[in-house]
Amino acid sequence: MSRGPEITTARLGLRPATRDDVDALHRLWTHPEVRRYLWDDAVISRERAAAVVDDGIASFARHGFGLWTIHAAAGGPPIGFCGLRVVAGTDDVELVYGVAPERWGCGLASEAVRGVLDFAVTVAGLERVIGVTDAPNVASMRVMEKAGMVRESPADAALPRFVMHRPRPA
């Protein structure tokens, strides 16, 4: 089974999520402030969290990208997640991410997203990555904009959609 590559940024280490991360990710994904936008405020089961991690593992084996856990550069437990997933029934590759609320406002989500988007272009060779969020989630829209993604949907869209295109050689 392909584990997938690690990504390092100035302050973070991102490593492919494994079954050992399920409990930490489940805690993060069921935190009220995180699940509000990520799971439409539903409290997901541990089994659902495990299935998402398993999908990420399978995606690394199939596509060369998947779900990473975010860690402080010094190590320690996961403080968030960031990844790329193929949207079912489409050719779209979607960016997903989130950071523990106690780490909000420090630029960590933007840093992780930039690292994963750089990987998407330079390693995975993707031409295009999309990102979708709920309209009230202004912070998430700002993260995507800071990472260089451009809004693709109308200003009044309930689910704003952003896109990053691979730069064309000069």
N, C-alpha and C positions, 0 to 999 in steps of 0.2 A: 504494500500500500504506500503510495506517495504521500509523504508528510507535508511537503511544501516548503518554500524558502522563508527565512526570517527577513524582516525589514527593520532597519535601524534609522532613527532620525536623531536630531540633536538631543532631545530629552526622553525619547521613548524607544522601547524595543517591542516589535510586533512579532508574535510567533503563531504559527498555525494552531488553531484551537484543537484540542484533543478531548477525549472522553473524560480526562482528569479535570477539565475546566467546566464541566456541566453544572456542578453545584454553584460555583462562583457566577457563572453567566445566568443561571436561573435566578439567583438572588438579585442580580442587576436588572434582569428583564422583568422581574415582578415588582421592582421598586415603583411606588406610585408615580413619581415624577418621570420615570423612564417609560413605563408602560403606557402612559397617557398618549404618547404619539406612536410608539413602536408597535404596540399590540392593541391599539384603539381602546385602551384602558381595561382590557381583559387580563385576568391573572392566568397566565399559561401554566400548564402542568410541567413537572420536571421531565416527564416523558416527551413533551413537545420540545422543551429545550434540548434534550438529548437528540431528538430527531433533527433539529436545526444544526447542531454540531456535526452529526453524522453526514448531513447533506454537504456541509462545508468540507469535510474530509473527502467525501466522494468527488466533490468539485475539484479539489486539488489533483486528484488522480486523473480525472477526466479532462479538465481544462487548464490545469496549471495555476489556478487561483481559487480562492475560497474564503474562509472566515479566519481572521487573525484575532488573538487577544492582545490587548494593549497593556504594557507594563511600563512603570517608571524605568528609566535607563539603569538605575541601580538595582533593579530586580523587584522582587516581591510579588504579591498576588495581582491578578488582573484588575485594572482600573477602568477597563472598557473593552470595546470590540470594534473592529472595522473590517470590511471585506467586500468582495465582489461576488455576485451570484447571477446566474442566467435566469431571466424571468421566464417562468413556465409558458410554453406555447409561443415563444418569440425568439428572436435573435438578440434581444437587448441584454446587456450586462448592466446590472444595477449596483450602485454603491450603497452599502449599509454601514451604519456606525452609531456609536453611542458611548458616552463616558459617564462614570459615576457622578451623581449630582454634586458631591462634595469637591469634585475636580472641575466643575463648570466655571467658565469665565477665565481660564488660564491659557487658552489657546491650544489645549491638548487635542481636542477633536480636529481642529484645523490642521495641526501638525500630522496627526495620524492619517487623515484623509489625503493630504498632499503626498505622504509617503506611499500610500496605496495607489493613488492615481499615477504617480511616477512609475511604480511597478507595472501598472496596467499598460502603460505606453512603452516603456523601455524593455521590460522583460516579457510580459505576456503578449505584446504586439497588438493590443486592442486599438481599433480605430475610433471607438466611441464608447463612452460610459455615461449612463444616466443616473440621476438621483431624484427621488420623489419624497416630499414631506407634506405634512398637513399645513394648510394656510396659516393657522395661528402659531406655528412653530417658527417664528422669526429667527431665533438663534440658529436653527438648523439651516435655514436659507442662507444666513450669513456665513456659516461654515463652508457651504458649497461655493459661494461667491469668492470667499477668501482663498479657496483652493483653485480658483481659476475656472470654475464651471459657470456656464451662462444660462440664464433662464430661457426656457424654450416654450413655456406655456403662457397664456394670457395672464395679465395682472390679477384678474378676479377668479382664477382657477381655485377650486377647493383643494386640489392636490397639485401644488406647484411642481413643475418638472424642470430639472436642470440637466445640462449636457456638457460633456467635455469631449472635444474632438482631438484626435491625435494631430499634432502640428505637422504640416506638410514641409518637406525639405525645401530649402531655398534654392 
